Amino acid sequence: MADTGILESLLRHLEKVDDGVDSQAVAALLGVDHQVIVGAVKSLQAIGDVISAEQQTSKHWELTEEGAEIAAQGSHEARVFGAIPEDGLPQSELMKLPSGKVGFSKAMSNKWIRVDKAHEGGPRVFKMVESINDLVREKLLRVQQGKSQLEEKEKNELKKRKLLTEVTVKSYWIGKGSSFSTTITKQETELTSEMIASGSWREKKFKPYNFESMGVAPDCGHLHPLMKVRTQFRQIFLEMGFTEMPTNNFIESSFWNFDSLFQPQQHPARDQHDTFFLSDPALAYEFPQEYLERVKTIHSQGGYGSQGYKYDWKLEEAQKNILRTHTTAVSARMLYKLAQQEQFTPVRYFSIDRVFRNETLDATHLAEFHQIEGVVADYGLTLGDLMGVLHQFFTKLGITKLRFKPAYNPYTEPSMEVFSYHEGLKKWVEVGNSGVFRPEMLLPMGLPEGVSVIAWGLSLERPTMIKYGINNIRELVGHKVNLQMVYDSPLCRLDS
């Protein structure tokens, strides 16, 4: 509550007037800051109907810091004029004066001074008139002293020179309320057992309850925006009949991450500039030996109708442990496990989990991010099936305008980049990658020859950034995350 002395002074002043008073005038009369009176008004409003207060807005013009300086010392152009002696002043010396640069151009524009460029000592500035009338200072003094109003054109000119600024002031028109009194009686907010026992509650004045007020929001946990969007994607996959793959192995061998996907050992993606290699444990030793031999053969010699890559495949390269660069390594494990069944059954798999790339960090790239992947295995699947599933998947995301562009992936053929028309940007943007897994990847696993596998993938961070209007990925993940953003963000619902 505001200071009791201020409250009583306000009430006594209000008692003397009939129609009411402006809070600015009360502040000036009592010699206090206006915000003190605003606090007193709100305190009295909380007590009851002691006063009535209606907020009002007014505007007035004030001098800026530079404007106040000019009102005291004169305009820049007047100071320049006054600094020039009868025999003139070298222009170079004039420009060194505090008001030289600004004042010179204004004085020239007013035709108060002239420059003799042919002077033997260099350009020299001379007065063109004997005396001047500093109108700029006069106008500012009139505003400062409140003697008269300037025309709109004059105000705008001074505002353009940043000498004058328009200030909006919010104040209250204060009047007497239905329960007006110059004495302040504190209202009780709680009925105690002592009041009931003594009967003193009968003489007390209680503050009325406000049943319309909102309660304090309880403290609780909040989902990160990334997790909210992840939940939406997961729900879409489940609605389409997919089963989630176990993706809890962040560390993967190069065999499952690269070799099993028919990605050659000399591929640039296997370089240390693109992949994080582990030093301890540096190598993996447990592999399905028969499958490993078939992978070695398809790489080095070919098979199943393919000529392979024709290079010397090395086990020590396949053994190197890495932080997985994509969740397709998990898909390879799941498809191999599927191939070991006695009877093949069609499957639909999906995964959403973290992957790691040795990327240079910037506004759109992180060394750790999430990959969303969908995989369908069945007899006779074609590129048309892939496009149909993609249309169904992206339609559930609210994305209906799709285009497909041929692309290259080591382990899919044919491969397609997926583009969507972005209504906000008014252009086509890439939203994912897809393809049909190559026979050189599937047949060594032991899958039947007639089985095709279609797959597609996209990142989780990019759609989350679009949904939440985040331009820098480092504001979404990492030490720069604004926790208040996590707290304030509503549940994210993908457009449908």
Secondary structure as a PSIPRED ss2 file (coil, helix, strand):
# PSIPRED VFORMAT (PSIPRED V4.0)

   1 M C   1.000  0.000  0.000
   2 A C   1.000  0.000  0.000
   3 D C   1.000  0.000  0.000
   4 T H   0.000  1.000  0.000
   5 G H   0.000  1.000  0.000
   6 I H   0.000  1.000  0.000
   7 L H   0.000  1.000  0.000
   8 E H   0.000  1.000  0.000
   9 S H   0.000  1.000  0.000
  10 L H   0.000  1.000  0.000
  11 L H   0.000  1.000  0.000
  12 R H   0.000  1.000  0.000
  13 H H   0.000  1.000  0.000
  14 L H   0.000  1.000  0.000
  15 E H   0.000  1.000  0.000
  16 K C   1.000  0.000  0.000
  17 V C   1.000  0.000  0.000
  18 D C   1.000  0.000  0.000
  19 D C   1.000  0.000  0.000
  20 G C   1.000  0.000  0.000
  21 V E   0.000  0.000  1.000
  22 D E   0.000  0.000  1.000
  23 S H   0.000  1.000  0.000
  24 Q H   0.000  1.000  0.000
  25 A H   0.000  1.000  0.000
  26 V H   0.000  1.000  0.000
  27 A H   0.000  1.000  0.000
  28 A H   0.000  1.000  0.000
  29 L H   0.000  1.000  0.000
  30 L H   0.000  1.000  0.000
  31 G C   1.000  0.000  0.000
  32 V C   1.000  0.000  0.000
  33 D C   1.000  0.000  0.000
  34 H H   0.000  1.000  0.000
  35 Q H   0.000  1.000  0.000
  36 V H   0.000  1.000  0.000
  37 I H   0.000  1.000  0.000
  38 V H   0.000  1.000  0.000
  39 G H   0.000  1.000  0.000
  40 A H   0.000  1.000  0.000
  41 V H   0.000  1.000  0.000
  42 K H   0.000  1.000  0.000
  43 S H   0.000  1.000  0.000
  44 L H   0.000  1.000  0.000
  45 Q H   0.000  1.000  0.000
  46 A H   0.000  1.000  0.000
  47 I H   0.000  1.000  0.000
  48 G C   1.000  0.000  0.000
  49 D C   1.000  0.000  0.000
  50 V C   1.000  0.000  0.000
  51 I E   0.000  0.000  1.000
  52 S E   0.000  0.000  1.000
  53 A E   0.000  0.000  1.000
  54 E E   0.000  0.000  1.000
  55 Q E   0.000  0.000  1.000
  56 Q E   0.000  0.000  1.000
  57 T E   0.000  0.000  1.000
  58 S E   0.000  0.000  1.000
  59 K E   0.000  0.000  1.000
  60 H E   0.000  0.000  1.000
  61 W E   0.000  0.000  1.000
  62 E E   0.000  0.000  1.000
  63 L E   0.000  0.000  1.000
  64 T C   1.000  0.000  0.000
  65 E H   0.000  1.000  0.000
  66 E H   0.000  1.000  0.000
  67 G H   0.000  1.000  0.000
  68 A H   0.000  1.000  0.000
  69 E H   0.000  1.000  0.000
  70 I H   0.000  1.000  0.000
  71 A H   0.000  1.000  0.000
  72 A H   0.000  1.000  0.000
  73 Q H   0.000  1.000  0.000
  74 G C   1.000  0.000  0.000
  75 S C   1.000  0.000  0.000
  76 H H   0.000  1.000  0.000
  77 E H   0.000  1.000  0.000
  78 A H   0.000  1.000  0.000
  79 R H   0.000  1.000  0.000
  80 V H   0.000  1.000  0.000
  81 F H   0.000  1.000  0.000
  82 G H   0.000  1.000  0.000
  83 A H   0.000  1.000  0.000
  84 I C   1.000  0.000  0.000
  85 P C   1.000  0.000  0.000
  86 E C   1.000  0.000  0.000
  87 D C   1.000  0.000  0.000
  88 G C   1.000  0.000  0.000
  89 L E   0.000  0.000  1.000
  90 P E   0.000  0.000  1.000
  91 Q H   0.000  1.000  0.000
  92 S H   0.000  1.000  0.000
  93 E H   0.000  1.000  0.000
  94 L H   0.000  1.000  0.000
  95 M C   1.000  0.000  0.000
  96 K C   1.000  0.000  0.000
  97 L C   1.000  0.000  0.000
  98 P C   1.000  0.000  0.000
  99 S C   1.000  0.000  0.000
 100 G H   0.000  1.000  0.000
 101 K H   0.000  1.000  0.000
 102 V H   0.000  1.000  0.000
 103 G H   0.000  1.000  0.000
 104 F H   0.000  1.000  0.000
 105 S H   0.000  1.000  0.000
 106 K H   0.000  1.000  0.000
 107 A H   0.000  1.000  0.000
 108 M H   0.000  1.000  0.000
 109 S H   0.000  1.000  0.000
 110 N C   1.000  0.000  0.000
 111 K C   1.000  0.000  0.000
 112 W C   1.000  0.000  0.000
 113 I E   0.000  0.000  1.000
 114 R E   0.000  0.000  1.000
 115 V E   0.000  0.000  1.000
 116 D E   0.000  0.000  1.000
 117 K C   1.000  0.000  0.000
 118 A C   1.000  0.000  0.000
 119 H C   1.000  0.000  0.000
 120 E C   1.000  0.000  0.000
 121 G C   1.000  0.000  0.000
 122 G C   1.000  0.000  0.000
 123 P C   1.000  0.000  0.000
 124 R E   0.000  0.000  1.000
 125 V E   0.000  0.000  1.000
 126 F E   0.000  0.000  1.000
 127 K E   0.000  0.000  1.000
 128 M C   1.000  0.000  0.000
 129 V C   1.000  0.000  0.000
 130 E C   1.000  0.000  0.000
 131 S C   1.000  0.000  0.000
 132 I C   1.000  0.000  0.000
 133 N C   1.000  0.000  0.000
 134 D C   1.000  0.000  0.000
 135 L H   0.000  1.000  0.000
 136 V H   0.000  1.000  0.000
 137 R H   0.000  1.000  0.000
 138 E H   0.000  1.000  0.000
 139 K H   0.000  1.000  0.000
 140 L H   0.000  1.000  0.000
 141 L H   0.000  1.000  0.000
 142 R H   0.000  1.000  0.000
 143 V H   0.000  1.000  0.000
 144 Q H   0.000  1.000  0.000
 145 Q H   0.000  1.000  0.000
 146 G C   1.000  0.000  0.000
 147 K C   1.000  0.000  0.000
 148 S C   1.000  0.000  0.000
 149 Q C   1.000  0.000  0.000
 150 L C   1.000  0.000  0.000
 151 E C   1.000  0.000  0.000
 152 E H   0.000  1.000  0.000
 153 K H   0.000  1.000  0.000
 154 E H   0.000  1.000  0.000
 155 K H   0.000  1.000  0.000
 156 N H   0.000  1.000  0.000
 157 E H   0.000  1.000  0.000
 158 L H   0.000  1.000  0.000
 159 K H   0.000  1.000  0.000
 160 K H   0.000  1.000  0.000
 161 R C   1.000  0.000  0.000
 162 K C   1.000  0.000  0.000
 163 L C   1.000  0.000  0.000
 164 L E   0.000  0.000  1.000
 165 T E   0.000  0.000  1.000
 166 E E   0.000  0.000  1.000
 167 V E   0.000  0.000  1.000
 168 T E   0.000  0.000  1.000
 169 V E   0.000  0.000  1.000
 170 K E   0.000  0.000  1.000
 171 S E   0.000  0.000  1.000
 172 Y E   0.000  0.000  1.000
 173 W E   0.000  0.000  1.000
 174 I E   0.000  0.000  1.000
 175 G E   0.000  0.000  1.000
 176 K E   0.000  0.000  1.000
 177 G C   1.000  0.000  0.000
 178 S C   1.000  0.000  0.000
 179 S C   1.000  0.000  0.000
 180 F C   1.000  0.000  0.000
 181 S C   1.000  0.000  0.000
 182 T C   1.000  0.000  0.000
 183 T C   1.000  0.000  0.000
 184 I C   1.000  0.000  0.000
 185 T C   1.000  0.000  0.000
 186 K C   1.000  0.000  0.000
 187 Q C   1.000  0.000  0.000
 188 E E   0.000  0.000  1.000
 189 T C   1.000  0.000  0.000
 190 E C   1.000  0.000  0.000
 191 L C   1.000  0.000  0.000
 192 T C   1.000  0.000  0.000
 193 S H   0.000  1.000  0.000
 194 E H   0.000  1.000  0.000
 195 M H   0.000  1.000  0.000
 196 I H   0.000  1.000  0.000
 197 A H   0.000  1.000  0.000
 198 S H   0.000  1.000  0.000
 199 G C   1.000  0.000  0.000
 200 S H   0.000  1.000  0.000
 201 W H   0.000  1.000  0.000
 202 R H   0.000  1.000  0.000
 203 E C   1.000  0.000  0.000
 204 K C   1.000  0.000  0.000
 205 K C   1.000  0.000  0.000
 206 F E   0.000  0.000  1.000
 207 K C   1.000  0.000  0.000
 208 P C   1.000  0.000  0.000
 209 Y C   1.000  0.000  0.000
 210 N C   1.000  0.000  0.000
 211 F C   1.000  0.000  0.000
 212 E C   1.000  0.000  0.000
 213 S C   1.000  0.000  0.000
 214 M C   1.000  0.000  0.000
 215 G C   1.000  0.000  0.000
 216 V C   1.000  0.000  0.000
 217 A C   1.000  0.000  0.000
 218 P C   1.000  0.000  0.000
 219 D C   1.000  0.000  0.000
 220 C C   1.000  0.000  0.000
 221 G C   1.000  0.000  0.000
 222 H C   1.000  0.000  0.000
 223 L C   1.000  0.000  0.000
 224 H C   1.000  0.000  0.000
 225 P H   0.000  1.000  0.000
 226 L H   0.000  1.000  0.000
 227 M H   0.000  1.000  0.000
 228 K H   0.000  1.000  0.000
 229 V H   0.000  1.000  0.000
 230 R H   0.000  1.000  0.000
 231 T H   0.000  1.000  0.000
 232 Q H   0.000  1.000  0.000
 233 F H   0.000  1.000  0.000
 234 R H   0.000  1.000  0.000
 235 Q H   0.000  1.000  0.000
 236 I H   0.000  1.000  0.000
 237 F H   0.000  1.000  0.000
 238 L H   0.000  1.000  0.000
 239 E H   0.000  1.000  0.000
 240 M C   1.000  0.000  0.000
 241 G C   1.000  0.000  0.000
 242 F C   1.000  0.000  0.000
 243 T E   0.000  0.000  1.000
 244 E E   0.000  0.000  1.000
 245 M C   1.000  0.000  0.000
 246 P C   1.000  0.000  0.000
 247 T C   1.000  0.000  0.000
 248 N C   1.000  0.000  0.000
 249 N C   1.000  0.000  0.000
 250 F C   1.000  0.000  0.000
 251 I E   0.000  0.000  1.000
 252 E E   0.000  0.000  1.000
 253 S E   0.000  0.000  1.000
 254 S H   0.000  1.000  0.000
 255 F H   0.000  1.000  0.000
 256 W H   0.000  1.000  0.000
 257 N H   0.000  1.000  0.000
 258 F C   1.000  0.000  0.000
 259 D H   0.000  1.000  0.000
 260 S H   0.000  1.000  0.000
 261 L H   0.000  1.000  0.000
 262 F C   1.000  0.000  0.000
 263 Q C   1.000  0.000  0.000
 264 P C   1.000  0.000  0.000
 265 Q C   1.000  0.000  0.000
 266 Q C   1.000  0.000  0.000
 267 H C   1.000  0.000  0.000
 268 P H   0.000  1.000  0.000
 269 A H   0.000  1.000  0.000
 270 R H   0.000  1.000  0.000
 271 D C   1.000  0.000  0.000
 272 Q C   1.000  0.000  0.000
 273 H C   1.000  0.000  0.000
 274 D C   1.000  0.000  0.000
 275 T C   1.000  0.000  0.000
 276 F C   1.000  0.000  0.000
 277 F E   0.000  0.000  1.000
 278 L C   1.000  0.000  0.000
 279 S C   1.000  0.000  0.000
 280 D C   1.000  0.000  0.000
 281 P C   1.000  0.000  0.000
 282 A C   1.000  0.000  0.000
 283 L E   0.000  0.000  1.000
 284 A C   1.000  0.000  0.000
 285 Y C   1.000  0.000  0.000
 286 E C   1.000  0.000  0.000
 287 F C   1.000  0.000  0.000
 288 P C   1.000  0.000  0.000
 289 Q H   0.000  1.000  0.000
 290 E H   0.000  1.000  0.000
 291 Y H   0.000  1.000  0.000
 292 L H   0.000  1.000  0.000
 293 E H   0.000  1.000  0.000
 294 R H   0.000  1.000  0.000
 295 V H   0.000  1.000  0.000
 296 K H   0.000  1.000  0.000
 297 T H   0.000  1.000  0.000
 298 I H   0.000  1.000  0.000
 299 H H   0.000  1.000  0.000
 300 S H   0.000  1.000  0.000
 301 Q C   1.000  0.000  0.000
 302 G C   1.000  0.000  0.000
 303 G E   0.000  0.000  1.000
 304 Y C   1.000  0.000  0.000
 305 G C   1.000  0.000  0.000
 306 S E   0.000  0.000  1.000
 307 Q C   1.000  0.000  0.000
 308 G C   1.000  0.000  0.000
 309 Y C   1.000  0.000  0.000
 310 K C   1.000  0.000  0.000
 311 Y C   1.000  0.000  0.000
 312 D C   1.000  0.000  0.000
 313 W C   1.000  0.000  0.000
 314 K C   1.000  0.000  0.000
 315 L H   0.000  1.000  0.000
 316 E H   0.000  1.000  0.000
 317 E H   0.000  1.000  0.000
 318 A H   0.000  1.000  0.000
 319 Q H   0.000  1.000  0.000
 320 K E   0.000  0.000  1.000
 321 N E   0.000  0.000  1.000
 322 I E   0.000  0.000  1.000
 323 L E   0.000  0.000  1.000
 324 R C   1.000  0.000  0.000
 325 T C   1.000  0.000  0.000
 326 H C   1.000  0.000  0.000
 327 T C   1.000  0.000  0.000
 328 T H   0.000  1.000  0.000
 329 A H   0.000  1.000  0.000
 330 V H   0.000  1.000  0.000
 331 S H   0.000  1.000  0.000
 332 A H   0.000  1.000  0.000
 333 R H   0.000  1.000  0.000
 334 M H   0.000  1.000  0.000
 335 L H   0.000  1.000  0.000
 336 Y H   0.000  1.000  0.000
 337 K H   0.000  1.000  0.000
 338 L H   0.000  1.000  0.000
 339 A H   0.000  1.000  0.000
 340 Q C   1.000  0.000  0.000
 341 Q C   1.000  0.000  0.000
 342 E C   1.000  0.000  0.000
 343 Q C   1.000  0.000  0.000
 344 F C   1.000  0.000  0.000
 345 T C   1.000  0.000  0.000
 346 P C   1.000  0.000  0.000
 347 V E   0.000  0.000  1.000
 348 R E   0.000  0.000  1.000
 349 Y E   0.000  0.000  1.000
 350 F E   0.000  0.000  1.000
 351 S E   0.000  0.000  1.000
 352 I E   0.000  0.000  1.000
 353 D E   0.000  0.000  1.000
 354 R E   0.000  0.000  1.000
 355 V E   0.000  0.000  1.000
 356 F E   0.000  0.000  1.000
 357 R C   1.000  0.000  0.000
 358 N C   1.000  0.000  0.000
 359 E C   1.000  0.000  0.000
 360 T C   1.000  0.000  0.000
 361 L C   1.000  0.000  0.000
 362 D C   1.000  0.000  0.000
 363 A C   1.000  0.000  0.000
 364 T C   1.000  0.000  0.000
 365 H C   1.000  0.000  0.000
 366 L C   1.000  0.000  0.000
 367 A C   1.000  0.000  0.000
 368 E E   0.000  0.000  1.000
 369 F E   0.000  0.000  1.000
 370 H E   0.000  0.000  1.000
 371 Q E   0.000  0.000  1.000
 372 I E   0.000  0.000  1.000
 373 E E   0.000  0.000  1.000
 374 G E   0.000  0.000  1.000
 375 V E   0.000  0.000  1.000
 376 V E   0.000  0.000  1.000
 377 A E   0.000  0.000  1.000
 378 D E   0.000  0.000  1.000
 379 Y E   0.000  0.000  1.000
 380 G C   1.000  0.000  0.000
 381 L C   1.000  0.000  0.000
 382 T C   1.000  0.000  0.000
 383 L H   0.000  1.000  0.000
 384 G H   0.000  1.000  0.000
 385 D H   0.000  1.000  0.000
 386 L H   0.000  1.000  0.000
 387 M H   0.000  1.000  0.000
 388 G H   0.000  1.000  0.000
 389 V H   0.000  1.000  0.000
 390 L H   0.000  1.000  0.000
 391 H H   0.000  1.000  0.000
 392 Q H   0.000  1.000  0.000
 393 F H   0.000  1.000  0.000
 394 F H   0.000  1.000  0.000
 395 T H   0.000  1.000  0.000
 396 K H   0.000  1.000  0.000
 397 L C   1.000  0.000  0.000
 398 G C   1.000  0.000  0.000
 399 I C   1.000  0.000  0.000
 400 T C   1.000  0.000  0.000
 401 K C   1.000  0.000  0.000
 402 L E   0.000  0.000  1.000
 403 R E   0.000  0.000  1.000
 404 F E   0.000  0.000  1.000
 405 K E   0.000  0.000  1.000
 406 P E   0.000  0.000  1.000
 407 A E   0.000  0.000  1.000
 408 Y E   0.000  0.000  1.000
 409 N E   0.000  0.000  1.000
 410 P C   1.000  0.000  0.000
 411 Y C   1.000  0.000  0.000
 412 T E   0.000  0.000  1.000
 413 E E   0.000  0.000  1.000
 414 P E   0.000  0.000  1.000
 415 S E   0.000  0.000  1.000
 416 M E   0.000  0.000  1.000
 417 E E   0.000  0.000  1.000
 418 V E   0.000  0.000  1.000
 419 F E   0.000  0.000  1.000
 420 S E   0.000  0.000  1.000
 421 Y E   0.000  0.000  1.000
 422 H E   0.000  0.000  1.000
 423 E C   1.000  0.000  0.000
 424 G C   1.000  0.000  0.000
 425 L C   1.000  0.000  0.000
 426 K C   1.000  0.000  0.000
 427 K E   0.000  0.000  1.000
 428 W E   0.000  0.000  1.000
 429 V E   0.000  0.000  1.000
 430 E E   0.000  0.000  1.000
 431 V E   0.000  0.000  1.000
 432 G E   0.000  0.000  1.000
 433 N E   0.000  0.000  1.000
 434 S E   0.000  0.000  1.000
 435 G E   0.000  0.000  1.000
 436 V E   0.000  0.000  1.000
 437 F E   0.000  0.000  1.000
 438 R C   1.000  0.000  0.000
 439 P H   0.000  1.000  0.000
 440 E H   0.000  1.000  0.000
 441 M H   0.000  1.000  0.000
 442 L H   0.000  1.000  0.000
 443 L H   0.000  1.000  0.000
 444 P H   0.000  1.000  0.000
 445 M H   0.000  1.000  0.000
 446 G C   1.000  0.000  0.000
 447 L C   1.000  0.000  0.000
 448 P C   1.000  0.000  0.000
 449 E C   1.000  0.000  0.000
 450 G C   1.000  0.000  0.000
 451 V E   0.000  0.000  1.000
 452 S E   0.000  0.000  1.000
 453 V E   0.000  0.000  1.000
 454 I E   0.000  0.000  1.000
 455 A E   0.000  0.000  1.000
 456 W E   0.000  0.000  1.000
 457 G E   0.000  0.000  1.000
 458 L E   0.000  0.000  1.000
 459 S E   0.000  0.000  1.000
 460 L C   1.000  0.000  0.000
 461 E H   0.000  1.000  0.000
 462 R H   0.000  1.000  0.000
 463 P H   0.000  1.000  0.000
 464 T H   0.000  1.000  0.000
 465 M H   0.000  1.000  0.000
 466 I H   0.000  1.000  0.000
 467 K H   0.000  1.000  0.000
 468 Y H   0.000  1.000  0.000
 469 G C   1.000  0.000  0.000
 470 I C   1.000  0.000  0.000
 471 N C   1.000  0.000  0.000
 472 N C   1.000  0.000  0.000
 473 I H   0.000  1.000  0.000
 474 R H   0.000  1.000  0.000
 475 E H   0.000  1.000  0.000
 476 L C   1.000  0.000  0.000
 477 V C   1.000  0.000  0.000
 478 G C   1.000  0.000  0.000
 479 H C   1.000  0.000  0.000
 480 K C   1.000  0.000  0.000
 481 V C   1.000  0.000  0.000
 482 N C   1.000  0.000  0.000
 483 L H   0.000  1.000  0.000
 484 Q H   0.000  1.000  0.000
 485 M H   0.000  1.000  0.000
 486 V H   0.000  1.000  0.000
 487 Y H   0.000  1.000  0.000
 488 D H   0.000  1.000  0.000
 489 S C   1.000  0.000  0.000
 490 P C   1.000  0.000  0.000
 491 L C   1.000  0.000  0.000
 492 C C   1.000  0.000  0.000
 493 R C   1.000  0.000  0.000
 494 L C   1.000  0.000  0.000
 495 D C   1.000  0.000  0.000
 496 S C   1.000  0.000  0.000
